[in-house]
Amino acid sequence: MSVPPLDFVLLYVADIEASFTEFTQKLGFTTLPDQNGPNFRYLKGGEGGIDFGLSQVTPDIRPAGSIELFFKTTDLSNLRASLTAKGLTATPIEKRPFASIFTVRTADNVPLTMMMD
């Protein structure tokens, strides 16, 4: 099975509004307002770049400064089976509003989320 391409990056921030202002007004990134929510802002990565999001930290999720990488695949079940066969621990596949996903973690505990539309 081939390596799925990186599709999206999620940055966890302490203050969603301050971070959103910095990324849009100071750094010049644009947003997709219809993708935004109370604790999430979607940002375009620039021409040919990877889109990313800002997520407000809460006590039950990662600390500010953490990242999560999202990789896109066309065969989520087979990718999960392939990775678990190699000894990785994977979460169950979940349906989310944006895609079906599962997550594995690196040796440094970085979450790598595999997704399929």
Helices and strands as residue ranges (DSSP letters): E 6-13, H 16-21, I 22-26, G 33-35, E 40-43, E 51-56, E 67-72, H 76-85, E 94-95, E 100-105, E 111-116
